Amino acid sequence: MFRYDYTVNSSTRRLLPEILSRYNNTPVDGAALIASSITAAQLENIARPVVDDVIGKCRKEIGLVCFSLSKNDVTLWKRYGGCGNGLCIEIGVPDAFMQNGTLHEVDYVAEKIWRIDSLFESALSNPYVSYKKMLLTKTAYWEPENEVRFVSKRQDVPVTFTDAVVTEIVFGGRVCHPVASGIKATVSGHSGSRSIKFSGA
């Protein structure tokens, strides 16, 4: 749920020759000429393969884990908790995880607009910077989720939060007693000396 701003400015004209050379195989002289007289409509067409490339690489290369700071929000239960047929697992993490950049709070904005120049810069140098900006910004529609995300440069590297522990399991209002009892027994059998709170069912 975002859109691109194709306004042409000096930054656009500076980046465009290299973009045209890399993505459209345009000779240097031709690329400079196009950059000097480009319109927003033309820029949108030229940018399409760059957008597709960056989004494709993001999907292939980036690992993403999503959490919420809220466990009792009706919207979360509706969207992700099976309308009360699921459960919520609360994990306690050290404050350092937020301070050192392991976890990031999502920034909610009225409208998610991405300057095409930023995407060009990312495509030509370090796409991970753009990936993080894209993945850590959402429109206000999602704000009730109060989301925190972990963004990894790779998908195939397992990440363990060694200092994070499960502190509570909250059952949705529609979880039946036998199912809740079975889950409690299973969790208790694997939690060792740690005390995990159960609530809801």
C-alpha positions in Angstrom: 0.0 0.0 0.0 2.4 2.7 -1.2 3.0 4.7 -4.3 6.0 6.3 -6.1 6.6 10.0 -6.5 8.0 10.5 -10.1 8.7 14.2 -9.8 11.8 15.0 -11.9 14.5 17.0 -10.2 18.3 17.5 -10.3 18.8 14.3 -8.4 16.7 12.4 -10.9 18.7 13.7 -13.8 22.0 12.9 -12.0 21.0 9.2 -11.4 19.1 8.5 -14.6 22.1 8.0 -17.0 23.5 5.2 -14.9 20.0 3.7 -14.4 19.4 3.8 -18.2 22.8 2.2 -18.9 22.3 -0.6 -16.3 18.6 -1.4 -16.8 17.9 -0.4 -20.5 21.4 -0.8 -22.1 21.2 2.8 -23.3 24.5 4.2 -24.5 26.0 6.9 -22.3 25.4 9.8 -24.8 21.8 8.7 -25.3 21.2 8.3 -21.6 22.5 11.8 -20.8 20.2 13.3 -23.5 17.1 11.4 -22.1 18.0 12.6 -18.6 18.1 16.2 -19.7 14.6 16.2 -21.1 12.7 13.5 -19.2 9.1 13.9 -18.1 7.3 12.3 -15.1 5.3 10.0 -17.4 8.5 8.9 -19.2 10.2 8.4 -15.9 7.5 6.0 -14.7 8.0 3.7 -17.7 11.8 3.8 -17.3 11.6 3.1 -13.6 9.4 0.0 -13.9 12.2 -2.5 -14.4 14.1 -0.9 -11.5 11.1 -1.1 -9.2 10.5 -4.8 -10.2 14.2 -5.6 -9.6 14.3 -4.0 -6.2 11.0 -5.6 -5.0 12.1 -8.9 -6.4 15.4 -8.9 -4.7 13.8 -7.8 -1.4 11.4 -10.8 -1.6 14.3 -13.2 -2.3 16.9 -11.8 0.0 15.3 -10.3 3.1 14.0 -12.1 6.1 11.2 -10.5 8.1 9.7 -11.4 11.4 6.7 -9.4 12.7 5.6 -8.9 16.3 3.2 -6.6 18.1 3.5 -4.6 21.3 -0.2 -5.3 22.0 -1.7 -8.7 23.0 -5.4 -7.7 23.6 -6.2 -5.6 20.5 -9.5 -6.7 18.8 -8.0 -5.9 15.3 -5.1 -8.3 15.9 -7.3 -11.1 17.1 -9.5 -10.6 14.0 -6.7 -10.4 11.5 -4.3 -13.0 12.8 -5.9 -14.8 15.7 -8.6 -16.7 13.8 -11.3 -14.4 15.3 -10.6 -15.9 18.7 -9.8 -19.4 17.6 -6.0 -18.9 17.9 -3.6 -17.8 20.6 -1.0 -15.1 21.3 2.5 -15.9 22.5 4.0 -13.2 24.6 7.8 -12.9 24.5 9.9 -10.9 26.9 12.9 -9.3 25.3 15.6 -7.1 26.8 15.3 -3.3 26.1 18.7 -3.6 24.3 17.0 -5.3 21.4 15.2 -2.0 20.6 18.2 0.2 21.4 20.8 -1.7 19.3 18.6 -2.1 16.2 17.8 -5.8 16.6 14.1 -4.9 16.6 12.4 -1.8 15.1 9.1 -0.2 15.7 7.1 0.3 12.6 6.4 3.9 11.6 2.8 4.6 10.6 2.1 7.3 8.1 -1.1 8.8 6.5 0.2 7.9 3.0 3.3 5.9 2.0 5.0 7.7 -0.8 8.4 6.6 -2.0 10.7 9.0 -3.9 11.8 7.3 -7.1 15.3 8.9 -6.6 15.7 7.0 -3.4 14.9 3.8 -5.2 17.4 4.6 -7.9 20.1 5.3 -5.3 19.3 2.1 -3.6 19.5 0.1 -6.8 22.8 1.6 -7.7 24.5 1.2 -4.3 23.0 -0.5 -1.2 19.5 -1.8 -1.6 19.3 -3.0 2.0 18.8 0.6 3.2 15.7 0.9 1.0 14.4 -2.5 2.0 14.5 -1.5 5.7 12.8 1.9 5.0 10.1 0.2 3.0 9.5 -2.6 5.4 9.5 -0.4 8.5 6.9 2.0 7.2 3.2 1.2 6.9 0.0 3.2 6.3 -2.2 4.3 9.3 -4.7 1.6 8.4 -2.3 -0.9 10.1 -1.6 1.2 13.2 -3.7 -0.8 15.6 -1.2 -3.6 15.1 1.4 -1.6 17.0 4.0 -3.6 15.2 7.7 -4.3 15.9 9.8 -6.0 13.2 13.1 -7.9 12.9 14.7 -7.4 9.4 17.4 -9.7 8.3 19.7 -9.4 5.3 19.2 -13.1 4.6 16.3 -15.5 4.7 18.2 -18.7 5.2 20.0 -17.8 8.5 18.1 -18.9 11.5 18.0 -16.2 14.2 17.6 -17.0 17.8 16.9 -14.4 20.4 18.9 -16.1 23.2 17.8 -13.6 25.8 14.2 -13.6 24.8 11.8 -15.9 26.7 8.1 -16.9 26.4 6.4 -15.3 29.3 2.7 -15.8 28.6 0.3 -17.6 26.3 -3.1 -15.9 25.8 -5.9 -18.1 24.4 -8.5 -16.6 22.1 -12.1 -16.5 23.4 -13.2 -19.3 21.1 -10.5 -21.8 21.9 -12.3 -24.8 23.5 -11.2 -26.1 26.9 -9.8 -29.5 25.8 -7.5 -27.8 23.2 -6.3 -25.2 25.7 -5.6 -27.9 28.2 -3.6 -29.9 25.7 -1.5 -26.9 24.8 -0.9 -26.0 28.4 0.3 -29.6 29.1 2.6 -29.6 26.1 4.1 -26.2 26.9 4.5 -26.9 30.6 6.4 -30.1 29.6 8.9 -28.2 27.6 9.4 -25.0 29.7 11.6 -26.5 32.4 11.9 -24.3 35.5 10.6 -21.3 33.7 7.1 -20.2 34.7 4.8 -19.4 31.7 1.5 -17.6 32.5 -1.6 -18.9 30.7 -4.7 -16.7 30.3 -7.9 -16.5 28.3 -9.1 -20.1 28.3 
